[in-house]
């Protein structure tokens, strides 16, 4: 049975990720004293604003995709995604690295903070066509030359953050909500459709947590609490896992600590259809909305059983992978395939975290009818797969 507190967190996260009908001008009426707006420093460095997508092959890493957003006039952040050898079930076939770096004019350096043997730095320069430089290992020794091509997009993205920090009285607040925003020179109708939903979701997240914090503080009053029980934290941020001229695929992570034994956390998948100018529900990724549920259940269950080292009759595994819509809401297209994600407590205890199953595009397309945008990702991935 899923824990009540976790369900509260996930229900909150789900509610905050649904499309909302709000005034599109609300994103422009933010108090600048509490919101750290992203600087569009990429305009100076690359001649374009917002998101930069780089793709190519790095020796030692294989085909890679890099998604960079400006964080300040001289800093960048984002994700670097590369394939790893798959296990017997075809899983763990990719790695997502959080990257952060600095830029000076057209020079750029990105720190690779990944697991396993991928630690080091990409150092080089951004050009009109892409990135040229070298990959240095953790000791600073140059290992491989790197040349990545720029992927041109019909929109631009940036990052914004809302923060609210309060000292203990009697409990403390440490709240940070980051969201992705579509910026100029993106077409106005795309900006309005994207920002209206994303900003409303972010605002609902922080206002709900702040309201709960204030109510709890009044209830506690002057009661003395141990140190661990005085902290209230919330961190919410986006990971960009794929972007092209048809789809923007975001993974939103939220972690909430209410003074207990450990934080409660969860994730949400957000897929924006660029051509339709709206966010898609999970079942809208498929042409047939019934057939995929049976397939997803049959594909994911045995993989999760081995991954979690559990019995096939385990009630959490059985319940969490049953062919129901609510069990397969977290679907995220990536360059490698369709990522099926499960939140903590959905298919196993808290200790197993948030398991995920990657269905390679050839496998998925052989068994399911998907929308044209996914077929396009699969076609684009075929040449890259051949270079591994």
N, C-alpha and C positions, 0 to 999 in steps of 0.2 A: 504494500500500500504506500502511495506517495505521501510524504509528510505535508501537513497542513501549511506550515510556514513556507515551504518551497512552492507549494501551489499558489500561495499568495503572491510570491515574487514573480512566478511565471505568468500568472493571470494578469498581473500588473504589466509585465513586459509585453504580453500579447495585446492587451488593450491599448498600450502605447504604440503599437506598431500598425494598427489598423488605419486605413485612410480616414481622414477627417475633413469635414467641410468647414474650412476657416477662411477668413479674409486673406487673400494672397499678399496683402500689404503688411501682415503682422510681422513677417520676418524682417521688415525694414524698421520696425518701431521697437528696437531693443536698446535697453539702457547700456550705453558704451562703458559705463563704469564697472559693470559686472560681466560683460561678455568680451572675450578676447577674439576679435575678428581676424580672420586669416588675411595676411598681406599677399597680394598677387605678385610676388617677387619673380615668378616665372616669366612675366612679361619682359623683364629686363634681361633675364638669362637666356631665354629661348625664343623670344618674339611671339609667344602665345601665353594665354592666361590659364591659371588653374592646373587641372590634371595633365600630367605627362605620362604617356604609356610607351614603354620601350620593350621590344621583343627581339629575341635572337637566341643564339646558341653560345654558351660559355663552356669551354673545355673544363672538365672536372665537375661541372654542374649539369650539363646537358641543356636542353631548351629552357629558357627562362622568360618570365614576364615580370616587368617592374611597373608598379603604379605609384607615382610620386605626386604628392600634394604640397604646396607651399605652406609652411607653418609660421614663418616670420620673414623679414626681409632677407635673411641670410641662412635660413634653415629649411630643410625638407623632411618629410616623413612619408611612410607608406608601407607597401608590402612588396616582397620579392618572392615569386613562386617558381619552384623548380621540381622536376621529377626525381624520384628515388627508385631504386629497384623494388619491384613489388614482391610481396610474400606469396605463398602458395595460393592464397585466395585472391590475389590481385589487389590487396589492400596496402595502405600506407604508401601509395605510389606517388605522393607529392609532399612537399614541405612548404609551409608558409612562414617566411621570415619577416619580422617587424624590422624595418630599416629606418634609420634616421641619419641625417648628414648635414653638411654645410655646403654652401655654394658662394662663390665669389666671382662675379661676372659670369663667365661660362665654365668655370672650374667647379667640379663637384666631387665630394667624397661621401660614400655611404657606408655606414657600419653594418655588418652582417651579424645579427645576434642570434643565429640559429643554433640548433642542437647538433649532435653528432660532430662531424669534422668540418662543418661549414661555419667558420668564424674568421673574420678578417675585414677587408675593406675593398670596395670598388672605388677606384680613383681615376679621374679622367675629366673629360670636358663634354658638355652638351653642344650639339651642333644643330643646324636646321634639319638634318636628316636623322639624327639620333644621338648615340653616345659612343665615344671612343676612349678607351683607356686600358686599365689593367686591374686584375684581381690580385690583391696581396693577402697572404695568410695572416693568422693572428700574430705572428712574429714580425710582420711588416715586410716579408720577402715577396717580391713579385713572382707570381706563379703563371698567369695566363694573360694573354692579350684579350681584350673584350671589345666587341663591336656590336652594338644593338641598334636596331632600326626604330624610328619613331612611327607610332601608329596614329594616323590622323583621325580625329574625332569631330563630330558636328556639334560638340558641346564642351564646356569647361567646368571643372569641379574644384572646390576649395573646401577647407575645413574650418569649422567654427566651434568654440567651446564656451560653455556656461559654467562658472564656478561659484561656490558659496561656502565659505569656511568660517566657523564660529568656535570660539574657545569654550571649554566646559563650563556649563552653568545650568544644571549640574552635568548635562551631557554635551558632548562636542559634535559638531557637524563638519564633515569634509565631503563635499559633493562636487563632482565633475561630470558634465555631460557633453560629449563631443558628437557633432553630427556633420554630415556631408551636405554641402550646399552647391547648387548649380549657379554659376556666375557668368557674367559677360565674357566673351561675346556669344554665349549660348542664345538660341532663338527664344524670344520672350515667352511663347506658349509653353515651351519645355521647362523653362525656369519656373514659371508659375505653377505648373502641374507638379513638378518634383518638389520644389521648396515648400509649397503649401502643406503637403503631407508630412514631409520630413521634419519641418520646424514644429508643426503641431504635435507630432509624436515626442520630440525632444522636450518641448515645453511641458507637456503633460507629465513626462517622467520626473522632471525636477520639481514642478509645483506639487505633485502628489507626495513626493518624498519630503519636501519642506513642510507641507501641512501635517504629515504624520509626525515629523520631528517636533514641531511646535506643540501639538497635542500631547505627545509623550512628555515633553519637558514640563508642561503645566501639571500633568498627572503626577510626575515624580516629585515636583516641588523641591524641598530642601533635603530630601532623603540622601543619605550617604551611600555611595555606590563604590564597589571595587573598580580599579583602573580599567580592567578589560570591559566592564559593563557600562563605561561612560562614553564609549566611542560609537558614533553613528556615521557610516560612510556609504557612499554610492559612487560607483564609477561605471559610466556607460560610454562606449565608443564604437565606431564603425571600422570594419576591415573591408577593403575593396578587393574582391577576389577575381572579378572579371569585368571588362568593359570593352564594348565595340560600338559600331554604329547602330546596333539594334537593341542591346541590353546593357544595363548597369546592374551588377550583382553585388550586393552588400551583405556582410554578416555583422549583425549588431550583437555586442556582448554587454551584459549588465551584471555587476557584482554588488551585492548589498550586504553590509554587516550591521547587525542590530545588537551587538554586545554578547552574542552567544558563543558557542564552541568554535564555529567557523563561518565564513561568509556563505551566503546563498547566491547562486549565480545561474544564469541561463543565457540562451542565445536565440536570435530571430533571423530568419532569412528574408531579404527584401530584394525583389527583382523588378526593375523598372523597364517597361517597354518603351523605347525611345520613339518609335514610329507611331505608337498609339498614344503616347504621352500620358501613361498611367502605370501604376503598380499592379502586378499580376498576383492572383491567388495561386497557391501551389498546384492545384489541379488544372489551371489554365496553361501549364507548360506542355500538356498532352492534348492530342487531338481526340483521344478516347478517354473519358474521365473514369471509366469503370475498370477496364482491363489493367491499367497500370497498378492499381492497388494490390491486386492479387500477385502481380509480378514483383512489385517492390517488397511485399511481405515474404514471398518465397525466396527472393535473392538475399535479402538482408538477414533473415533469421539464422541460417546456418553459419554465416560469417560472424555475426555477433556472438553466437554460441561459442565458437572457437576463440574469438577475441576476448571474451569475458571468462572463458574457461568454466562454463556452467552447463547444467543439464538442459536438454532440449525441452523438458517439461517445466522448467523454471517459470513460475507464474508471472514474474515481472517481464521476462523475455517474451513469453507467450502473449501477454496483454499488450505490451508495448509495440509488438510487430504484427498484431492482428490487422487484417486488411480493412482498416477504417481510415477515413479522411483525417481524423484528429491525430493519428499516429504518424502521418507522413506530410506534415505541414512545413517542415524545415528542409526544403529542397533548394539547392543552390547550383546553378550551372557554373562550371569552371572550364578552363582550357583542357583539362585532362578528362573530364566526364561530369556526370551529375553527382553532386555530393548530397547524401542523405544524412541528416544530422538528428541526434537524439539528445534531449536535455538530461541533466542529472535526475535520477530516480525514474526515468521513463522506461528503461530496459534493464536497470540494475541499481545497486546501492550507490550512495554518494561517492564512495571510494573509486568507482570506475569512471567518474567524471562525465563527460559528454561524448559518448562514442559516435563515430561517424563511419559511413560506408561509402566508398567511391565506386560508382558504376561506370566503367569506361564507355566512351561513346559507341564503339562498335557493338558492344554487348547490349547496350540500351536500345540502339536503333534496330537491332535484330529482333527485339521482342516488343517494342512499343512504338506507337505513332506519336511523334512529337511535333511541336510547332516549327515553322520554317526557321525561326531564329536559332533554335537549338541545332537543327540540321546544318546551318551555316557554321556554327562553332565547331561541330564535328568535322566538317569538310576542311576547315582551316587548320585543325589539329593534326590531320593526317600527314602532311609533309614534315611537321615537327616530330611526330612519333617515329618517322623513318630515320631521323638523324640521331636518335638516342644511341 
